[in-house]
Amino acid sequence: MFSFQSKWRYFFMFLGVQLVVMALLSREGYQKRVNYFIRIFRKPDHARNNTAVTAGVDVYANLLNLSRVHPHRDDLPYCPKKSPLIAGPIHVSFPSGLTEAVVQKKNPLVVRGGRYRPPDCEALHRTAIIIPHRRREHHLKYLLYYLHPFLQRQQLNYGIYVIHQAGNYTFNRAKLMNVGFREAMKEEDWDCLFFHDVDLIPEDDRNLYTCDSNPKHAAIAMDKFGYQLPYDAYFGGVSALAPEHYLKMNGFPNNYWGWGGEDDDIGIRVSLAGMHIVRPPLRLGRYKMIKHKLDAGNDINPKRFNMLAKTRQTWKQDGMNTVEYEIVSKDYLPLYTNITVNIGTEKGLKPLPKPPPTHAKALPSPAPKEPAKVPAVKESKKKSQP
């Protein structure tokens, strides 16, 4: 009898435990379902933040009253440490129909080569913007539309350099930035260089495009990452280095062909060179990315993780001290300096293939002999005339 009762007691205890577990699971499932529907009807934090940015000012506000040329340029006072033109959040949108001609018209003080100096004071900072580029003209015009007034509001002496990779070989962003550094420093003694992806638009002009005592990562809050830093060592998108920082870390790697890896390599170099990354606050380092698909010729680099594992051994042998390239052309355009460059391939620097002659396909069939002699006869008559 005792044995029979014990069995039933244990059975009911086991059944009770199961019911409790089922109730807890049901409660958790219920909460998840409720939270799911709440998320549907409630915008996430970064969406609400987007609304705040949308309410920002026109990036061209406060610039219309600037005079074109000061009558006594040599007698200008220095600009204040904090520009009175800075207003904070900027309204960013991508209207259709934008052209470089429209951008040029809205920036009358920008001179040939994409250069600008404040008209009413002497700038305290000289900043070069380096943009690695290939077949991204659609993105470039939007960046120029926002970047020129953004920099003018900060009262900077600046220049914009677009480094265009020639040919169809795999894209190499970091090597193009090495080229940009060298070519920009040939033209002026810049005290700060910003390396800027073509598809990122700054959303707050309090994010100053000046250098600090250590390398600066400016694009820390992109909309594609929910306006959060994706990971602590991230150094991609937009970064700033003083020339001494750049040389101290031996520039950027030259051997990252394709998408991915070079940003993390650069972050490691900063640490290996005895420096550290500084960043603006999240609310200031906000950027909106122009949506696009992965570019042709910029496929994901399958070797990037193996290469990153060797950065400690390679950073002094691969960088600014080993970059090889050939300038194809340098054009001083109204809104920027375009430098088209041959950076070779993984196998080294090779001459670009020459395009076929434009008349090759239009060669006529051999003409009859008689008509071919007519011009020679006429020429001989002309020579014989006194």
KOLLOVO-366466 format. One line per 5 residues: number of its first residue (from 1); for each residue x, y, z of N, C-alpha, C, O. Coordinates in steps of 0.2 Angstrom, whole numbers. Layout:
N
NUM> X/Y/Z/X/Y/Z/X/Y/Z/X/Y/Z  ...;
//
This chain:
386
1> 4/-6/0/0/0/0/4/6/0/3/11/-4  9/6/4/14/12/4/17/13/-2/18/19/-4  19/7/-5/23/8/-12/18/11/-17/20/15/-21  12/9/-17/7/11/-22/6/19/-21/6/23/-26  5/21/-15/4/28/-13/10/32/-15/9/38/-18;
6> 16/30/-14/22/33/-16/23/34/-23/25/40/-25  21/29/-27/21/30/-34/16/36/-37/18/40/-41  10/36/-34/6/41/-36/8/48/-34/7/53/-37  11/48/-28/14/55/-25/19/57/-30/19/63/-32  24/53/-32/29/55/-37/26/57/-44/29/61/-47;
11> 21/53/-46/18/55/-52/15/62/-52/16/66/-57  11/64/-47/8/70/-46/14/76/-46/13/81/-48  19/74/-42/24/79/-41/28/80/-48/29/86/-50  29/75/-52/32/76/-59/27/80/-63/29/84/-67  20/78/-63/15/82/-67/15/89/-65/14/93/-69;
16> 16/91/-58/16/97/-56/22/101/-59/21/107/-61  27/98/-59/33/102/-61/32/103/-69/34/108/-71  30/98/-73/29/99/-80/24/105/-81/25/109/-85  18/106/-77/14/111/-78/17/118/-76/16/123/-80  21/118/-71/25/124/-70/29/126/-75/29/132/-77;
21> 33/122/-78/37/123/-84/34/125/-90/35/130/-93  28/122/-91/24/124/-97/21/131/-96/20/135/-101  19/133/-90/16/139/-88/22/145/-89/20/150/-92  28/143/-87/33/148/-88/35/149/-95/36/155/-98  35/144/-99/36/144/-106/31/148/-110/32/152/-114;
26> 25/146/-108/19/150/-111/19/157/-109/18/161/-114  21/159/-103/22/166/-101/27/170/-105/26/175/-108  33/166/-106/38/169/-110/36/170/-117/38/175/-120  33/165/-120/31/165/-127/26/171/-128/26/174/-133  21/172/-123/16/177/-123/20/184/-123/18/188/-127;
31> 25/185/-119/29/191/-118/32/192/-125/32/198/-127  35/187/-128/38/188/-134/33/190/-140/35/195/-144  27/187/-140/22/189/-145/20/196/-144/19/200/-148  19/198/-137/17/205/-136/23/210/-138/21/215/-141  29/208/-136/35/213/-138/35/213/-146/37/218/-149;
36> 34/208/-149/34/208/-157/29/213/-160/31/217/-164  23/213/-157/18/217/-160/20/225/-158/18/229/-161  23/225/-152/25/232/-149/30/235/-154/30/241/-156  35/231/-156/40/233/-160/37/235/-167/40/239/-171  32/232/-169/29/233/-176/26/240/-176/28/244/-181;
41> 23/242/-171/20/249/-170/24/254/-167/22/260/-168  30/252/-165/34/258/-162/41/258/-165/44/253/-167  43/264/-168/49/265/-171/55/263/-167/55/265/-161  60/260/-169/66/259/-165/70/265/-164/68/271/-167  74/265/-159/78/271/-157/81/275/-163/81/281/-164;
46> 84/271/-167/88/274/-173/83/277/-178/85/282/-181  77/275/-178/72/278/-183/70/284/-180/69/289/-184  69/285/-173/67/291/-170/73/296/-171/71/302/-172  79/293/-170/85/298/-171/85/301/-178/87/307/-179  83/297/-183/83/299/-190/78/305/-191/79/310/-194;
51> 72/304/-187/67/310/-187/70/316/-185/69/322/-188  74/316/-180/78/322/-177/82/325/-182/83/331/-182  86/320/-185/91/323/-190/87/326/-196/89/331/-199  82/323/-198/78/326/-204/76/333/-202/75/337/-207  75/335/-196/73/341/-194/78/346/-194/78/352/-192;
56> 84/344/-196/90/348/-196/90/354/-201/85/355/-205  95/358/-201/95/364/-205/97/363/-212/100/358/-213  96/367/-217/99/367/-223/106/368/-223/108/373/-220  110/364/-226/117/364/-226/120/370/-229/126/372/-227  116/374/-233/118/380/-236/116/386/-232/118/392/-234;
61> 113/385/-227/111/391/-223/117/394/-220/122/391/-218  116/401/-219/122/405/-216/128/406/-220/133/409/-218  127/404/-226/133/404/-231/131/410/-237/136/412/-240  125/412/-237/123/416/-243/126/423/-242/127/427/-247  128/425/-236/130/432/-235/137/433/-235/140/438/-234;
66> 141/427/-236/148/428/-237/150/432/-243/148/430/-248  155/437/-242/157/440/-248/162/436/-252/165/432/-249  163/438/-258/167/434/-263/174/435/-261/178/430/-260  177/441/-261/184/442/-260/185/448/-255/181/453/-256  189/447/-251/190/453/-246/195/457/-249/200/455/-252;
71> 194/464/-249/198/469/-252/206/468/-250/210/470/-254  207/466/-244/214/466/-241/215/459/-238/215/458/-232  216/454/-243/217/447/-241/223/446/-236/222/442/-231  228/450/-236/234/449/-232/233/452/-225/236/450/-220  228/456/-224/227/459/-217/221/456/-214/218/459/-209;
76> 219/450/-216/213/447/-213/215/444/-206/220/442/-204  210/445/-201/211/442/-194/210/434/-195/208/432/-200  213/431/-190/212/424/-189/205/422/-188/201/426/-184  202/417/-191/195/414/-189/195/412/-182/200/410/-179  189/413/-179/188/411/-172/189/403/-171/188/400/-176;
81> 191/401/-165/192/394/-164/185/390/-165/185/385/-167  180/393/-163/173/390/-165/170/394/-170/168/400/-169  168/391/-176/165/395/-181/158/397/-179/154/393/-177  156/403/-181/149/406/-179/144/403/-184/138/404/-184  147/400/-190/142/397/-195/140/390/-193/135/388/-196;
86> 143/387/-188/141/380/-186/134/380/-183/132/384/-179  130/375/-185/123/375/-183/120/369/-180/115/368/-177  124/363/-181/122/357/-178/120/352/-183/122/351/-189  114/349/-182/111/344/-186/109/346/-193/107/352/-194  111/343/-198/109/345/-205/104/340/-208/104/334/-207;
91> 100/343/-212/95/339/-216/98/336/-222/101/340/-226  98/329/-222/101/326/-228/96/322/-232/92/318/-229  95/323/-238/91/319/-243/94/319/-249/100/322/-251  92/315/-254/95/313/-260/90/315/-266/88/310/-269  89/321/-267/84/322/-273/87/320/-280/93/320/-281;
96> 82/318/-284/84/316/-291/85/323/-295/83/328/-293  89/322/-300/91/327/-304/96/332/-302/98/337/-306  100/330/-297/106/334/-295/111/333/-300/113/327/-302  115/338/-302/120/338/-306/126/342/-303/125/346/-298  132/341/-306/138/345/-303/137/352/-305/140/356/-301;
101> 134/353/-310/133/361/-312/129/364/-307/130/370/-305  124/361/-304/120/364/-298/124/365/-292/124/370/-289  128/360/-291/133/360/-285/138/366/-286/139/370/-281  140/367/-292/145/372/-293/142/379/-292/145/384/-289  136/379/-294/132/386/-294/131/388/-287/131/394/-285;
106> 129/383/-282/128/384/-275/134/385/-271/134/387/-265  140/384/-274/147/385/-271/151/390/-275/156/388/-277  149/396/-275/153/401/-279/160/403/-277/164/405/-281  161/402/-270/168/403/-268/173/398/-268/179/398/-267  171/392/-271/175/386/-272/179/388/-279/175/389/-284;
111> 185/387/-279/189/389/-285/192/382/-288/191/377/-285  195/383/-293/197/377/-297/201/372/-293/206/374/-289  200/366/-294/203/361/-290/199/359/-284/202/355/-280  193/362/-283/190/361/-277/193/364/-270/192/361/-265  196/370/-271/199/373/-266/195/379/-263/191/382/-267;
116> 196/380/-256/192/385/-253/196/388/-247/199/384/-244  195/395/-246/198/398/-241/192/403/-238/189/406/-242  191/403/-232/186/408/-229/187/415/-232/193/417/-232  182/419/-234/184/425/-237/185/431/-232/187/436/-234  183/430/-226/183/435/-221/188/434/-215/188/438/-211;
121> 191/429/-215/196/427/-210/201/422/-212/200/419/-217  207/422/-209/212/417/-211/211/411/-207/211/411/-201  210/405/-210/208/399/-207/214/396/-202/220/397/-204  212/393/-197/216/390/-192/219/383/-194/224/381/-192  215/380/-199/216/373/-200/216/373/-208/212/376/-212;
126> 221/368/-211/221/367/-218/220/359/-218/224/355/-216  214/357/-221/212/350/-222/211/348/-229/208/351/-233  214/342/-231/213/339/-237/209/333/-237/209/329/-232  204/333/-241/199/327/-241/201/322/-247/202/325/-253  203/316/-245/205/311/-250/199/306/-251/197/303/-246;
131> 197/306/-257/191/301/-259/193/296/-264/194/297/-270  194/290/-262/195/284/-266/189/283/-270/184/283/-268  190/282/-277/184/282/-281/185/278/-288/191/277/-290  180/275/-290/180/272/-297/172/271/-299/169/267/-295  170/274/-304/163/273/-306/158/274/-301/153/270/-301;
136> 159/279/-297/154/281/-292/152/288/-293/151/292/-288  151/291/-299/150/298/-300/143/300/-297/142/305/-295  138/295/-297/131/297/-294/132/298/-287/129/303/-285  136/294/-283/137/296/-276/141/302/-275/140/306/-271  146/303/-280/151/309/-279/147/315/-279/149/320/-275;
141> 142/316/-283/139/323/-284/135/324/-277/135/330/-276  132/319/-274/129/320/-268/134/322/-262/132/326/-258  139/319/-262/144/320/-257/147/327/-258/148/331/-253  148/329/-264/151/336/-265/145/341/-263/147/347/-261  139/340/-265/134/344/-263/134/346/-256/132/352/-254;
146> 135/341/-251/134/342/-244/141/344/-241/142/348/-236  147/341/-244/153/342/-241/156/349/-241/159/351/-237  155/352/-247/158/359/-248/155/363/-243/159/367/-239  148/364/-242/146/369/-237/147/367/-230/148/371/-226  147/360/-229/149/357/-223/156/360/-220/156/362/-215;
151> 161/360/-225/167/362/-223/168/370/-223/171/372/-218  164/373/-227/164/380/-227/161/383/-220/163/388/-217  156/379/-217/153/381/-211/158/381/-205/158/384/-200  163/377/-206/168/376/-201/174/381/-202/179/380/-198  174/385/-207/179/390/-209/186/387/-210/191/389/-207;
156> 186/382/-214/192/378/-215/195/380/-222/192/382/-226  202/380/-222/205/381/-229/206/373/-231/209/369/-228  202/372/-236/202/365/-238/203/364/-246/202/368/-250  204/357/-247/204/355/-254/202/348/-255/203/344/-250  198/346/-260/195/340/-261/199/336/-267/199/339/-272;
161> 201/330/-265/205/326/-270/201/320/-271/200/316/-267  199/318/-278/196/312/-279/201/308/-283/204/310/-288  203/302/-280/208/298/-282/205/292/-286/202/287/-283  205/292/-293/201/288/-297/206/282/-300/211/283/-303  204/276/-298/208/270/-300/206/269/-308/200/267/-309;
166> 211/269/-312/211/267/-319/210/260/-320/213/256/-316  208/258/-326/207/251/-327/202/247/-324/198/250/-320  201/240/-325/196/236/-323/198/231/-318/194/227/-316  204/232/-315/206/227/-310/203/228/-304/200/233/-302  203/223/-299/200/223/-293/202/230/-289/208/232/-289;
171> 197/233/-286/198/239/-282/202/239/-276/202/234/-273  206/244/-275/211/244/-269/210/251/-266/214/255/-267  206/251/-261/204/257/-258/210/260/-254/212/266/-254  213/256/-250/219/258/-246/225/261/-250/228/266/-248  226/257/-255/232/260/-260/230/266/-263/235/271/-264;
176> 224/267/-265/222/274/-268/223/279/-262/224/285/-264  222/278/-256/222/283/-251/230/284/-250/231/290/-248  234/280/-251/241/281/-250/243/286/-256/247/291/-255  241/285/-262/242/289/-268/239/296/-266/243/301/-267  233/296/-263/230/303/-262/234/307/-257/235/313/-257;
181> 237/303/-252/241/307/-247/247/310/-250/249/316/-249  251/306/-254/257/308/-257/256/314/-262/259/319/-262  251/313/-266/249/319/-271/247/325/-268/248/331/-270  242/324/-263/240/330/-259/245/334/-256/246/340/-256  250/331/-253/255/334/-249/260/337/-254/264/342/-252;
186> 261/335/-260/265/338/-265/262/345/-266/266/350/-268  256/346/-266/253/353/-268/253/358/-262/253/364/-263  252/355/-256/251/360/-250/253/356/-244/253/350/-243  256/360/-239/258/357/-233/251/357/-228/251/361/-223  247/352/-230/241/351/-226/243/349/-219/247/345/-218;
191> 239/351/-214/240/349/-207/235/343/-205/236/341/-200  231/342/-210/226/336/-208/223/333/-215/222/337/-219  223/327/-215/220/323/-221/214/319/-218/215/315/-214  208/320/-222/203/316/-220/202/311/-226/201/313/-232  201/304/-224/201/299/-229/193/297/-229/191/294/-224;
196> 190/298/-235/182/299/-235/179/294/-240/181/295/-246  175/290/-238/171/285/-242/166/290/-246/164/295/-243  165/288/-253/161/293/-257/154/292/-255/150/296/-257  152/287/-252/145/286/-251/142/288/-244/137/286/-242  146/292/-240/145/293/-233/144/301/-232/148/305/-234;
201> 138/303/-230/136/310/-229/136/312/-222/132/309/-218  140/317/-220/140/319/-213/133/323/-211/131/326/-215  131/321/-205/124/324/-203/124/329/-198/119/332/-195  130/331/-196/131/336/-190/137/340/-191/143/337/-191  137/347/-192/143/350/-194/147/352/-187/152/355/-188;
206> 145/350/-182/149/350/-176/154/344/-175/159/344/-171  154/340/-180/159/335/-181/165/338/-185/164/338/-191  169/340/-182/174/345/-185/179/341/-189/182/335/-187  181/343/-195/185/340/-200/192/343/-199/195/346/-203  195/342/-192/201/344/-190/205/338/-187/201/334/-184;
211> 211/338/-186/215/333/-183/216/334/-176/216/340/-173  217/328/-172/218/328/-165/225/326/-164/229/325/-168  227/325/-157/234/323/-156/235/316/-157/240/313/-157  229/312/-159/230/305/-161/225/304/-167/221/308/-168  226/299/-171/221/297/-177/214/297/-174/212/295/-169;
216> 210/300/-179/203/301/-177/198/297/-182/199/297/-188  194/294/-179/188/290/-183/182/294/-182/179/295/-177  180/297/-188/174/302/-188/168/299/-189/163/301/-186  167/294/-193/161/290/-195/159/285/-190/160/279/-192  158/287/-184/157/282/-179/149/280/-178/148/275/-175;
221> 145/283/-181/138/282/-180/134/282/-187/131/287/-189  135/277/-191/131/277/-198/124/274/-197/123/270/-192  120/276/-201/113/274/-201/112/267/-202/108/263/-200  117/264/-206/116/257/-208/118/252/-202/116/246/-202  122/255/-197/123/251/-191/118/254/-185/120/253/-179;
226> 113/257/-187/108/259/-182/111/265/-178/109/266/-172  116/269/-181/119/275/-177/123/272/-171/123/276/-166  126/267/-172/130/264/-166/137/262/-169/137/260/-175  142/262/-165/149/259/-167/148/252/-168/147/249/-163  150/249/-173/149/241/-174/153/237/-170/151/232/-167;
231> 160/240/-169/164/236/-164/170/241/-162/171/246/-166  173/240/-157/178/245/-154/183/247/-158/186/252/-159  186/242/-162/192/243/-166/190/246/-173/195/247/-177  184/247/-174/182/249/-181/185/256/-183/185/261/-179  188/257/-189/191/263/-191/189/264/-198/193/268/-202;
236> 183/262/-200/181/263/-207/177/269/-209/174/272/-204  176/270/-215/171/275/-217/174/282/-218/176/284/-224  176/286/-213/179/292/-213/184/292/-207/182/292/-201  190/294/-209/195/294/-203/200/300/-205/201/302/-211  203/302/-200/207/308/-200/214/307/-197/215/304/-192;
241> 219/309/-201/226/308/-199/230/314/-200/230/317/-206  234/317/-195/239/322/-197/245/318/-201/246/312/-200  249/322/-205/254/319/-208/259/315/-204/261/310/-206  260/318/-198/265/314/-194/262/307/-191/266/302/-191  256/307/-190/252/301/-189/253/296/-194/255/290/-193;
246> 252/298/-200/251/294/-206/258/291/-208/259/285/-209  263/295/-207/270/292/-208/272/288/-203/276/283/-204  270/289/-196/272/285/-191/270/278/-191/273/273/-189  264/277/-194/261/271/-195/262/268/-202/259/263/-204  267/271/-206/268/269/-212/262/269/-217/262/264/-221;
251> 258/273/-216/252/274/-221/247/268/-220/246/265/-215  245/266/-226/240/261/-227/243/255/-230/248/256/-234  240/249/-229/242/243/-233/241/244/-241/236/247/-242  245/241/-245/244/241/-252/241/235/-255/240/234/-261  241/230/-251/239/223/-253/232/220/-252/231/214/-253;
256> 228/225/-250/221/223/-249/217/224/-255/214/230/-256  216/219/-260/213/220/-266/205/217/-265/205/211/-263  200/221/-266/194/219/-265/191/222/-258/194/226/-255  185/220/-257/181/223/-251/183/220/-245/183/214/-244  185/224/-240/185/222/-233/193/221/-230/197/219/-234;
261> 194/222/-224/200/220/-221/205/226/-220/208/227/-215  205/231/-225/210/236/-224/208/241/-218/213/243/-215  202/242/-217/200/247/-211/203/244/-204/206/247/-200  202/237/-203/205/234/-197/212/234/-197/215/235/-192  215/233/-203/223/233/-203/225/240/-201/230/241/-198;
266> 222/245/-204/224/252/-202/223/253/-194/227/256/-191  218/251/-191/217/251/-184/222/248/-180/224/250/-175  224/242/-183/230/239/-179/236/243/-180/240/243/-175  237/246/-186/243/250/-187/244/256/-182/249/257/-179  238/259/-181/238/264/-176/240/262/-169/244/265/-166;
271> 238/256/-167/240/253/-160/248/252/-160/251/253/-156  250/248/-166/257/246/-166/262/252/-166/267/251/-164  259/258/-169/264/264/-169/264/268/-163/266/273/-163  260/265/-158/260/268/-151/255/274/-151/256/278/-146  250/274/-155/245/279/-154/238/275/-153/238/269/-152;
276> 233/279/-152/226/276/-151/221/280/-154/222/286/-156  215/277/-156/210/280/-159/206/285/-155/204/283/-150  204/291/-157/200/295/-154/193/296/-158/194/295/-164  188/298/-155/181/298/-158/177/304/-156/178/306/-150  173/307/-160/168/312/-157/162/308/-154/162/302/-154;
281> 158/312/-150/152/308/-147/148/305/-153/148/308/-158  144/300/-151/139/297/-155/135/302/-159/133/301/-164  132/307/-155/127/311/-157/130/316/-163/126/319/-166  137/317/-163/140/321/-168/143/317/-174/142/320/-179  145/311/-173/148/307/-178/143/303/-182/144/297/-183;
286> 138/306/-184/132/303/-188/133/304/-195/135/309/-198  132/298/-199/133/299/-206/127/295/-209/125/290/-207  125/297/-215/120/294/-219/123/290/-225/127/294/-228  122/284/-226/125/281/-232/120/281/-238/114/279/-237  123/282/-243/119/282/-250/119/274/-251/124/271/-252;
291> 113/272/-252/112/264/-253/114/262/-260/113/266/-265  117/257/-260/120/254/-266/122/247/-265/123/244/-260  122/243/-271/125/236/-271/132/236/-271/136/241/-273  135/230/-270/142/229/-270/145/231/-277/142/228/-282  150/235/-278/152/237/-285/155/231/-288/158/227/-285;
296> 154/231/-295/158/226/-299/165/228/-299/167/234/-299  170/223/-298/177/224/-297/179/225/-290/185/227/-289  174/225/-285/176/226/-278/173/220/-274/169/221/-269  174/214/-276/171/208/-273/175/207/-266/180/210/-265  171/204/-262/174/202/-255/181/199/-255/182/194/-259;
301> 185/202/-252/192/199/-252/193/193/-247/192/193/-241  194/187/-250/194/181/-246/200/180/-242/200/176/-238  205/184/-244/211/183/-240/212/188/-234/217/188/-230  207/192/-233/207/197/-228/209/195/-221/213/198/-217  206/189/-219/207/187/-212/214/184/-211/217/186/-206;
306> 217/181/-216/224/178/-215/229/184/-216/234/184/-212  227/189/-219/231/195/-220/231/199/-213/237/201/-211  226/200/-210/225/203/-204/229/200/-198/232/203/-194  229/193/-199/233/190/-194/241/191/-194/245/190/-189  243/194/-200/250/195/-201/252/202/-201/258/204/-202;
311> 247/207/-199/249/214/-199/254/216/-195/258/220/-196  255/212/-189/261/214/-184/267/213/-188/272/216/-186  268/208/-192/274/207/-196/275/211/-202/281/211/-205  269/213/-205/270/216/-212/269/224/-212/271/227/-217  267/227/-206/265/234/-207/271/239/-208/270/244/-211;
316> 277/237/-207/283/241/-208/286/240/-215/290/244/-218  284/234/-218/287/232/-225/282/234/-230/283/234/-236  275/235/-229/270/237/-234/266/243/-232/263/243/-226  267/248/-236/263/254/-234/266/260/-238/267/259/-244  266/266/-235/268/272/-238/275/271/-241/277/274/-246;
321> 279/267/-238/286/266/-241/287/262/-246/293/261/-249  282/258/-248/282/254/-254/277/255/-259/277/251/-264  273/260/-259/268/261/-264/270/263/-271/275/267/-271  268/260/-276/270/261/-283/264/262/-287/258/259/-286  264/267/-291/259/269/-295/261/274/-301/267/276/-301;
326> 257/275/-306/258/280/-311/252/284/-312/246/282/-312  254/291/-312/248/296/-313/246/295/-321/251/296/-325  240/294/-322/237/294/-329/235/301/-331/237/303/-336  232/305/-326/230/312/-328/229/315/-321/227/312/-316  229/322/-321/227/326/-316/223/332/-318/226/336/-322;
331> 217/332/-316/213/337/-319/210/342/-313/207/339/-308  211/348/-314/209/353/-309/202/355/-311/201/360/-314  197/352/-308/190/353/-310/187/358/-306/190/360/-300  181/361/-307/178/366/-303/177/364/-296/177/369/-291  175/358/-294/173/356/-288/178/351/-284/178/350/-278;
336> 183/349/-288/188/344/-285/194/343/-290/193/345/-296  199/341/-287/205/339/-291/204/331/-292/204/327/-288  204/329/-299/203/322/-301/210/320/-303/213/322/-307  212/315/-299/219/311/-301/217/304/-303/215/300/-298  218/303/-309/217/296/-312/224/292/-311/229/295/-314;
341> 224/286/-308/230/283/-307/230/276/-309/225/272/-308  236/273/-311/236/266/-312/240/263/-306/246/265/-305  237/259/-302/240/256/-296/242/249/-297/244/245/-293  241/246/-304/243/240/-305/238/234/-303/232/235/-302  241/228/-301/237/223/-299/241/219/-293/246/222/-291;
346> 239/214/-291/242/210/-286/249/208/-288/254/207/-284  250/207/-294/257/205/-297/262/211/-298/267/210/-300  259/217/-297/264/222/-297/261/228/-302/256/227/-305  265/233/-303/263/238/-307/265/237/-314/270/235/-316  260/237/-318/260/235/-326/257/241/-329/252/244/-327;
351> 260/242/-335/256/248/-340/249/246/-341/248/240/-342  245/250/-341/238/249/-343/238/247/-351/241/250/-355  233/243/-352/232/241/-360/230/247/-363/226/251/-361  233/248/-369/231/254/-373/225/252/-377/224/247/-380  220/257/-377/214/256/-381/216/256/-388/220/259/-391;
356> 212/252/-392/213/252/-399/211/258/-402/207/262/-400  214/260/-408/213/266/-411/206/267/-413/202/262/-415  204/273/-412/196/275/-413/194/274/-420/189/272/-422  199/274/-425/197/274/-432/198/267/-435/197/265/-441  200/262/-431/201/255/-433/195/252/-436/196/249/-441;
361> 190/253/-433/184/250/-436/181/253/-442/176/251/-445  183/259/-443/180/264/-448/185/264/-454/183/268/-459  190/260/-455/194/260/-460/190/258/-467/187/253/-467  191/262/-472/187/261/-478/191/255/-482/197/254/-481  187/252/-486/190/247/-491/195/251/-496/194/257/-497;
366> 200/247/-498/205/251/-503/201/254/-509/197/252/-512  203/261/-510/200/265/-515/203/263/-522/208/261/-522  199/264/-527/202/263/-534/208/268/-535/209/273/-532  212/266/-539/219/269/-540/218/276/-543/221/281/-541  213/277/-548/212/283/-552/210/289/-547/214/294/-547;
371> 205/288/-543/203/293/-538/209/295/-533/209/301/-531  213/290/-531/218/291/-526/223/296/-529/227/299/-525  224/296/-536/229/300/-539/227/308/-539/231/312/-540  221/309/-539/218/316/-540/221/321/-535/223/326/-537  221/319/-528/224/324/-524/231/326/-525/233/332/-524;
376> 235/321/-527/242/322/-529/243/327/-534/248/331/-534  239/326/-539/239/331/-545/238/338/-543/241/343/-545  232/339/-539/231/345/-537/236/349/-533/238/355/-534  239/345/-529/245/347/-524/250/350/-528/253/355/-527  252/346/-534/258/348/-538/256/354/-541/261/358/-543;
381> 250/355/-543/249/361/-547/249/367/-542/252/372/-544  247/366/-536/248/372/-531/255/374/-530/257/379/-529  260/368/-530/267/370/-529/270/373/-534/275/377/-534  267/372/-540/270/375/-546/268/382/-547/271/386/-551  263/385/-544/261/392/-544/266/396/-541/268/395/-536;
386> 267/402/-544/272/407/-541/269/410/-534/272/414/-531;
//
